[in-house]
Amino acid sequence: MLQLEEKLNKEKQRVRNEVSRFTQIIHDIERRRYRGPHIESLKRLLENCQNALNEDLDARLDVATSHLPLHTASMRLSAMRSLIKELIDFMYLVVSRSERVPRELYFLLDAFLENYNVSTRYVLFVSDEMAVTTFEHILELNNMKNWFPLFYRKIGNKRYYFVQVISDFVEREASLDWPIVLHEMSHIVCYEKNTYSKYLPRTSILEALRTIHELRLPRRAQRKLYVSEYLADLLTTRNIGTFYGWRFLENYGTYHDILDPGRTHPAPGKRVNKILTETRRQLKMPKSANFLNKEFEPRKREWETIPRRVTPDLNVDPILRKILKEARKYSNYLLTHQQIKQSLLKSPWFQLLEETPKRKEIETNIWEFLVNLQEDLLQGIPLILEPFVLYYIFTLDFSTYHKLLPILEPQGEEQEKHAQRIKELIADCIRLYSVQRRFLALKTESIAPKKP
């Protein structure tokens, strides 16, 4: 009897040892030279997980072994250890693959969430796909809710997101493709605004995803997933214009299995058509839309052969129309020509001009000023501007596309070096804008009158 009890105690200790692995992962984070706020929030999540598990562990170990045959108790302890190991292995993967992500990419994504009045915690990590997963989904897939109910009640409803990004998109020289990552952030906006629960509420996104490997994907699940992708495209386009659709098209040939995973996503042609419609009707940018449509034309026939089920029309389904109308109100920020002008006029460096002839000249000839800014950017001069306006200035409604070709399709070593410098410069501009904002915020706080 003592031998049996000793064996169970050893197995219980193995489970405890598994939980203690959280400490090593936390130490790995603490050893980093630079830890931004997103990595700090991940560290706090790991600490909370470890504390909550330790509080629940002894009681769950007793439940798993009480009044049960040794073989059954041993199997339950082994299963419990496997669940914890699976969770910790995932966390270790996230921590180890998050180190390469440049802070400038976080700055861009934070600005996007801020435009939608969303303040939440998330972390980016390198993966072989593009996706966003909630912490709650991780725990549910891991079955932690049933095995550790106290732990789940304490930790399971914490808002936290894991954003997967492919390796090629996290480099600083990939800054032109960073807007593609905004699509994943749009999913976070929809989670935070509870958008997905308003369409087919009896089917959650997680339940829909669980069915994708079934031979016959339920129509309800597919509709749910398709709508989520349409909405993410919509929210992204509203903030960064056709730049997102353009980069989607440009990268589709190389990353089609990532940008269009198949059963969970609508046909790529339908998605591009939605982007075009939003650009023409809401952003009022016909030049950009015409350019994107021209780029889209060669792919239309090919994409029309991709088999997909009939998908819901966002403009016909009355429930979807209501959701769409609400989603368009999530942010007052809409990348129209008027918004671009306002952003420029409100920028700190423009305010320094005060009421001078130069300021009036710029206000009167804003397009000429934008052309000059594009020239500066393409020559390697940094611009401290709102990131979404910065991306617009790079393309300038695609009206001067020929100027971009040395960067997009460099010929020879010199052009390749210059193209890389410009792409890294865009990342630098995003960082400079973020630093400027934080500096001005601190300055405002320091001069604000203190409450008595």
C-alpha positions as CSV (number, residue, x, y, z in Angstrom):
1,M,0.0,0.0,0.0
2,L,2.9,2.3,0.9
3,Q,4.5,1.6,-2.5
4,L,1.3,2.5,-4.3
5,E,1.0,5.7,-2.4
6,E,4.7,6.5,-3.1
7,K,4.2,5.9,-6.8
8,L,1.2,8.2,-7.0
9,N,3.1,10.9,-5.0
10,K,6.0,10.7,-7.5
11,E,3.5,11.2,-10.4
12,K,1.9,14.1,-8.6
13,Q,5.4,15.7,-8.2
14,R,5.9,15.3,-12.0
15,V,2.7,17.3,-12.5
16,R,4.0,20.0,-10.1
17,N,7.4,20.0,-11.9
18,E,5.6,20.7,-15.2
19,V,3.9,23.7,-13.7
20,S,7.2,25.0,-12.4
21,R,8.4,25.3,-16.1
22,F,6.6,28.6,-16.1
23,T,9.4,30.0,-14.0
24,Q,12.0,29.2,-16.6
25,I,10.0,30.8,-19.4
26,I,9.5,33.9,-17.3
27,H,13.2,34.0,-16.7
28,D,13.9,33.8,-20.4
29,I,11.8,36.9,-20.9
30,E,13.5,38.7,-18.0
31,R,16.9,38.1,-19.7
32,R,16.0,40.0,-22.8
33,R,17.8,43.2,-23.3
34,Y,14.6,45.0,-24.5
35,R,11.1,44.2,-23.3
36,G,8.4,46.3,-24.7
37,P,4.9,46.6,-23.1
38,H,3.6,43.6,-25.1
39,I,6.3,41.3,-23.9
40,E,5.7,42.6,-20.4
41,S,2.0,41.8,-20.7
42,L,2.9,38.3,-21.8
43,K,5.2,37.9,-18.8
44,R,2.3,39.0,-16.5
45,L,0.0,36.5,-18.2
46,L,2.6,33.7,-17.6
47,E,2.9,34.7,-13.9
48,N,-0.9,34.7,-13.5
49,C,-1.2,31.3,-15.1
50,Q,1.4,29.8,-12.8
51,N,-0.1,31.3,-9.7
52,A,-3.7,30.3,-10.6
53,L,-2.6,26.7,-11.5
54,N,-0.7,26.3,-8.3
55,E,-3.7,27.4,-6.3
56,D,-5.9,24.9,-8.1
57,L,-3.4,22.1,-8.4
58,D,-3.5,20.3,-5.0
59,A,-7.3,20.0,-5.1
60,R,-7.3,18.7,-8.7
61,L,-4.5,16.2,-7.9
62,D,-6.6,14.9,-5.0
63,V,-9.7,14.6,-7.2
64,A,-7.7,12.8,-9.8
65,T,-6.5,10.1,-7.4
66,S,-9.1,9.8,-4.7
67,H,-11.0,6.4,-4.4
68,L,-9.7,5.2,-7.7
69,P,-7.7,2.1,-8.7
70,L,-3.9,2.8,-9.1
71,H,-4.0,2.3,-12.9
72,T,-6.9,4.7,-13.3
73,A,-5.4,7.3,-11.0
74,S,-2.1,7.0,-12.8
75,M,-3.7,7.5,-16.2
76,R,-5.5,10.6,-14.9
77,L,-2.3,12.1,-13.6
78,S,-0.6,11.4,-16.9
79,A,-3.4,13.1,-18.8
80,M,-3.3,16.1,-16.4
81,R,0.4,16.5,-16.9
82,S,0.0,16.3,-20.7
83,L,-2.5,19.1,-20.6
84,I,-0.3,21.3,-18.6
85,K,2.7,20.4,-20.8
86,E,0.8,21.3,-23.9
87,L,-0.1,24.7,-22.6
88,I,3.4,25.4,-21.4
89,D,4.9,24.2,-24.7
90,F,2.7,26.6,-26.5
91,M,3.7,29.5,-24.3
92,Y,7.4,28.6,-24.7
93,L,6.9,28.6,-28.5
94,V,5.3,32.0,-28.3
95,V,8.1,33.5,-26.1
96,S,10.9,32.0,-28.2
97,R,9.4,33.1,-31.5
98,S,8.4,36.6,-30.4
99,E,11.9,37.9,-30.0
100,R,12.4,38.6,-33.7
101,V,9.4,40.9,-34.0
102,P,10.5,44.5,-34.5
103,R,9.0,47.1,-32.2
104,E,8.0,49.3,-35.2
105,L,5.5,46.6,-36.3
106,Y,3.9,46.8,-32.8
107,F,3.8,50.6,-33.1
108,L,1.8,50.3,-36.4
109,L,-0.6,47.7,-35.0
110,D,-1.1,49.8,-31.8
111,A,-2.0,52.8,-33.9
112,F,-4.5,50.8,-35.8
113,L,-6.2,49.5,-32.6
114,E,-6.2,53.0,-31.2
115,N,-8.1,54.2,-34.2
116,Y,-10.8,51.7,-33.3
117,N,-10.7,52.7,-29.6
118,V,-9.5,49.2,-28.6
119,S,-7.0,48.8,-25.8
120,T,-6.1,45.2,-25.2
121,R,-3.1,42.9,-24.7
122,Y,-1.6,40.9,-27.5
123,V,1.7,39.4,-28.6
124,L,3.1,38.7,-32.1
125,F,5.1,35.6,-32.8
126,V,6.6,34.0,-35.9
127,S,4.6,31.1,-37.3
128,D,4.0,29.3,-40.6
129,E,0.5,31.0,-40.9
130,M,-1.3,34.2,-40.4
131,A,-3.9,34.0,-37.7
132,V,-5.1,35.4,-34.3
133,T,-6.1,33.2,-31.4
134,T,-7.6,34.3,-28.1
135,F,-6.2,33.0,-24.9
136,E,-9.7,31.7,-24.0
137,H,-9.7,29.6,-27.2
138,I,-6.3,28.1,-26.3
139,L,-7.6,27.0,-22.9
140,E,-10.8,25.6,-24.4
141,L,-8.9,23.6,-27.0
142,N,-6.6,22.4,-24.3
143,N,-9.6,21.3,-22.2
144,M,-8.3,23.2,-19.2
145,K,-11.8,24.4,-18.3
146,N,-12.9,20.8,-17.4
147,W,-9.7,19.7,-15.7
148,F,-8.9,22.9,-13.8
149,P,-12.2,24.7,-13.2
150,L,-10.8,27.1,-10.5
151,F,-7.8,28.0,-12.7
152,Y,-10.2,28.6,-15.6
153,R,-12.5,30.8,-13.6
154,K,-9.6,33.0,-12.5
155,I,-7.7,33.2,-15.8
156,G,-9.9,32.0,-18.6
157,N,-11.8,35.2,-19.3
158,K,-8.7,37.4,-19.5
159,R,-8.6,39.3,-22.8
160,Y,-5.4,38.3,-24.5
161,Y,-4.5,37.6,-28.1
162,F,-1.8,35.6,-29.8
163,V,-1.1,36.9,-33.3
164,Q,0.8,34.6,-35.7
165,V,2.8,36.2,-38.4
166,I,4.9,34.5,-41.1
167,S,8.7,35.0,-40.9
168,D,8.9,37.1,-44.1
169,F,6.5,39.7,-42.8
170,V,8.3,40.5,-39.5
171,E,11.5,41.9,-41.0
172,R,12.0,45.6,-41.0
173,E,12.6,45.5,-44.8
174,A,9.1,43.9,-45.1
175,S,7.5,47.2,-43.9
176,L,5.5,47.5,-47.2
177,D,3.8,44.2,-46.3
178,W,3.0,45.0,-42.7
179,P,-0.5,46.3,-43.6
180,I,-1.4,42.7,-44.3
181,V,-1.0,42.0,-40.6
182,L,-3.6,44.7,-39.9
183,H,-6.2,42.1,-41.1
184,E,-5.4,40.0,-38.1
185,M,-5.8,43.1,-35.8
186,S,-9.2,43.7,-37.4
187,H,-10.2,40.3,-36.0
188,I,-9.1,41.5,-32.5
189,V,-11.3,44.6,-33.0
190,C,-14.3,42.4,-33.9
191,Y,-13.6,40.2,-30.8
192,E,-13.4,43.3,-28.6
193,K,-16.6,44.8,-30.0
194,N,-18.4,41.4,-29.8
195,T,-19.1,41.7,-33.5
196,Y,-19.0,38.0,-34.2
197,S,-21.6,37.2,-31.6
198,K,-24.1,39.3,-33.5
199,Y,-24.2,37.1,-36.5
200,L,-25.3,33.4,-36.1
201,P,-24.8,33.8,-32.3
202,R,-25.4,30.1,-31.6
203,T,-22.1,29.3,-33.5
204,S,-18.9,30.7,-32.1
205,I,-15.8,31.3,-34.1
206,L,-14.1,28.5,-32.2
207,E,-16.9,26.1,-32.9
208,A,-16.8,27.0,-36.5
209,L,-13.0,26.5,-36.7
210,R,-13.4,23.1,-35.1
211,T,-15.4,21.9,-38.0
212,I,-13.1,22.9,-40.8
213,H,-11.5,19.4,-41.0
214,E,-14.9,17.7,-41.4
215,L,-15.7,16.3,-44.8
216,R,-18.9,18.4,-45.0
217,L,-18.3,21.8,-43.5
218,P,-21.6,22.9,-41.9
219,R,-23.1,25.8,-43.9
220,R,-23.7,27.8,-40.7
221,A,-20.0,27.4,-39.7
222,Q,-18.8,28.5,-43.1
223,R,-21.0,31.5,-43.2
224,K,-19.7,32.5,-39.8
225,L,-16.1,32.3,-40.9
226,Y,-16.6,33.9,-44.2
227,V,-18.3,36.9,-42.7
228,S,-15.5,37.3,-40.1
229,E,-13.0,37.5,-43.0
230,Y,-15.1,40.1,-44.9
231,L,-15.4,42.2,-41.9
232,A,-11.6,42.1,-41.2
233,D,-10.9,43.1,-44.8
234,L,-13.4,46.0,-44.4
235,L,-12.0,47.4,-41.2
236,T,-8.4,47.2,-42.5
237,T,-9.3,48.9,-45.8
238,R,-11.1,51.8,-44.0
239,N,-7.9,52.6,-42.1
240,I,-5.2,52.1,-44.8
241,G,-7.1,52.2,-48.1
242,T,-6.2,50.1,-51.1
243,F,-2.6,49.6,-49.8
244,Y,-3.9,46.5,-48.0
245,G,-5.6,45.1,-51.1
246,W,-2.6,45.9,-53.3
247,R,-0.2,44.0,-51.0
248,F,-2.7,41.2,-50.8
249,L,-2.6,40.9,-54.6
250,E,1.2,41.3,-54.8
251,N,1.9,38.6,-52.2
252,Y,-0.8,36.2,-53.3
253,G,1.3,34.3,-55.8
254,T,4.0,33.6,-53.2
255,Y,1.8,33.1,-50.1
256,H,-1.5,31.9,-51.6
257,D,-1.8,29.0,-49.1
258,I,-1.3,31.5,-46.2
259,L,-3.4,34.4,-47.5
260,D,-6.1,32.0,-48.8
261,P,-6.2,28.9,-46.5
262,G,-9.3,27.6,-48.3
263,R,-12.4,26.5,-46.5
264,T,-12.3,29.1,-43.8
265,H,-12.0,32.1,-46.2
266,P,-14.1,33.4,-49.1
267,A,-12.7,33.2,-52.6
268,P,-9.9,35.8,-53.0
269,G,-11.7,37.5,-55.9
270,K,-14.8,38.1,-53.8
271,R,-12.6,39.6,-51.1
272,V,-10.8,42.0,-53.5
273,N,-14.2,43.0,-55.0
274,K,-15.4,44.0,-51.4
275,I,-12.2,46.0,-50.9
276,L,-12.8,47.8,-54.3
277,T,-16.4,48.6,-53.3
278,E,-15.4,50.0,-50.0
279,T,-12.6,52.1,-51.6
280,R,-15.0,53.6,-54.2
281,R,-18.1,54.1,-52.1
282,Q,-16.7,54.9,-48.6
283,L,-13.2,56.2,-49.1
284,K,-14.0,58.0,-52.3
285,M,-10.7,57.2,-53.9
286,P,-11.5,56.2,-57.5
287,K,-7.9,56.4,-58.7
288,S,-6.7,53.9,-56.1
289,A,-9.7,51.7,-56.9
290,N,-9.0,51.8,-60.6
291,F,-5.3,50.9,-60.0
292,L,-6.3,47.9,-57.8
293,N,-8.9,46.8,-60.3
294,K,-6.3,46.9,-63.1
295,E,-3.9,44.8,-61.0
296,F,-6.8,42.4,-60.2
297,E,-7.9,41.8,-63.8
298,P,-5.2,39.3,-64.8
299,R,-6.1,37.1,-61.8
300,K,-9.9,37.2,-62.2
301,R,-10.2,34.2,-64.5
302,E,-7.8,32.1,-62.5
303,W,-9.6,32.9,-59.2
304,E,-13.1,32.3,-60.7
305,T,-12.1,28.6,-61.0
306,I,-11.4,28.2,-57.3
307,P,-14.4,26.2,-55.9
308,R,-16.2,27.9,-53.0
309,R,-19.7,27.5,-51.6
310,V,-22.3,30.2,-52.1
311,T,-21.4,33.0,-49.6
312,P,-23.6,35.5,-47.9
313,D,-23.8,38.9,-49.6
314,L,-23.0,41.6,-47.1
315,N,-25.3,44.0,-48.9
316,V,-28.3,41.8,-49.1
317,D,-28.6,39.9,-45.8
318,P,-30.5,42.3,-43.5
319,I,-28.7,41.1,-40.3
320,L,-25.3,41.5,-42.0
321,R,-26.2,44.9,-43.3
322,K,-27.0,46.0,-39.8
323,I,-23.7,44.6,-38.5
324,L,-21.8,46.3,-41.4
325,K,-23.4,49.6,-40.6
326,E,-22.4,49.3,-37.0
327,A,-18.8,48.2,-37.9
328,R,-18.4,51.3,-40.0
329,K,-19.0,53.3,-36.8
330,Y,-16.3,51.6,-34.8
331,S,-13.9,54.4,-35.8
332,N,-14.2,58.0,-36.9
333,Y,-11.0,57.4,-38.8
334,L,-11.5,56.8,-42.5
335,L,-8.6,57.2,-44.9
336,T,-10.2,59.7,-47.3
337,H,-8.4,62.6,-48.9
338,Q,-10.0,64.9,-46.3
339,Q,-8.6,62.8,-43.5
340,I,-5.2,62.8,-45.0
341,K,-5.3,66.6,-45.3
342,Q,-6.5,67.0,-41.7
343,S,-3.8,64.6,-40.4
344,L,-1.1,66.7,-42.1
345,L,-2.5,70.0,-40.9
346,K,-2.7,68.7,-37.3
347,S,0.8,67.3,-37.3
348,P,3.2,69.0,-34.7
349,W,5.7,70.1,-37.3
350,F,3.0,71.7,-39.4
351,Q,1.7,73.6,-36.4
352,L,5.1,75.2,-36.1
353,L,4.5,77.1,-39.3
354,E,1.7,79.0,-37.6
355,E,0.0,81.7,-39.7
356,T,2.8,82.1,-42.3
357,P,2.5,82.5,-46.1
358,K,4.1,79.0,-46.4
359,R,1.4,77.4,-44.4
360,K,-1.3,79.1,-46.5
361,E,0.5,78.0,-49.7
362,I,0.5,74.4,-48.5
363,E,-3.2,74.4,-47.5
364,T,-4.1,75.8,-50.9
365,N,-1.9,73.4,-52.9
366,I,-2.1,70.3,-50.7
367,W,-1.6,67.9,-53.7
368,E,1.6,69.6,-54.7
369,F,2.7,69.3,-51.1
370,L,1.9,65.6,-51.0
371,V,3.9,65.1,-54.2
372,N,6.9,66.8,-52.6
373,L,6.6,64.6,-49.5
374,Q,6.6,61.5,-51.7
375,E,9.7,62.7,-53.4
376,D,11.4,63.2,-50.1
377,L,10.4,59.8,-48.9
378,L,11.6,58.0,-52.0
379,Q,14.9,59.9,-51.8
380,G,15.4,58.6,-48.2
381,I,14.3,61.6,-46.2
382,P,12.3,60.5,-43.1
383,L,8.7,61.8,-42.6
384,I,7.2,61.9,-39.1
385,L,3.6,61.3,-40.0
386,E,0.7,59.2,-39.0
387,P,1.5,55.7,-40.3
388,F,-1.6,55.3,-42.5
389,V,-0.9,58.7,-44.1
390,L,2.7,57.7,-44.5
391,Y,1.7,54.6,-46.5
392,Y,-0.7,56.7,-48.6
393,I,2.1,59.1,-49.4
394,F,4.3,56.3,-50.5
395,T,1.8,55.3,-53.3
396,L,0.1,58.7,-53.6
397,D,-3.1,57.2,-55.0
398,F,-0.9,55.1,-57.3
399,S,-0.8,58.1,-59.6
400,T,3.0,58.0,-59.8
401,Y,3.4,54.2,-59.8
402,H,6.4,54.4,-62.1
403,K,8.4,56.2,-59.4
404,L,7.9,53.1,-57.1
405,L,9.3,50.6,-59.6
406,P,13.0,51.0,-58.5
407,I,11.9,50.1,-55.0
408,L,9.3,47.4,-55.9
409,E,11.3,45.9,-58.8
410,P,15.0,47.0,-58.3
411,Q,17.4,46.4,-61.1
412,G,21.0,46.0,-60.2
413,E,22.9,46.1,-56.9
414,E,22.6,49.9,-56.3
415,Q,18.8,49.9,-56.7
416,E,18.5,46.9,-54.5
417,K,20.4,48.6,-51.7
418,H,18.3,51.8,-52.1
419,A,15.1,49.7,-52.1
420,Q,16.1,48.1,-48.9
421,R,17.0,51.4,-47.3
422,I,13.6,52.9,-48.2
423,K,11.7,49.9,-46.8
424,E,13.7,50.2,-43.6
425,L,13.1,54.0,-43.6
426,I,9.4,53.4,-43.5
427,A,9.8,51.3,-40.4
428,D,12.0,54.1,-39.0
429,C,9.3,56.7,-39.7
430,I,6.7,54.6,-37.9
431,R,9.1,54.5,-34.9
432,L,9.8,58.2,-35.0
433,Y,6.1,59.0,-35.1
434,S,5.5,56.7,-32.0
435,V,8.4,58.4,-30.1
436,Q,7.0,61.8,-31.0
437,R,3.6,60.9,-29.7
438,R,4.9,59.6,-26.4
439,F,7.1,62.7,-26.0
440,L,4.3,65.0,-26.6
441,A,2.0,63.0,-24.2
442,L,4.6,63.3,-21.5
443,K,5.1,67.0,-22.1
444,T,1.4,67.5,-21.9
445,E,1.3,65.6,-18.6
446,S,4.2,67.6,-17.2
447,I,2.6,71.0,-17.9
448,A,-1.0,70.1,-17.0
449,P,-2.1,71.8,-13.8
450,K,-2.1,69.4,-10.8
451,K,-5.3,68.9,-8.9
452,P,-5.3,70.4,-5.4
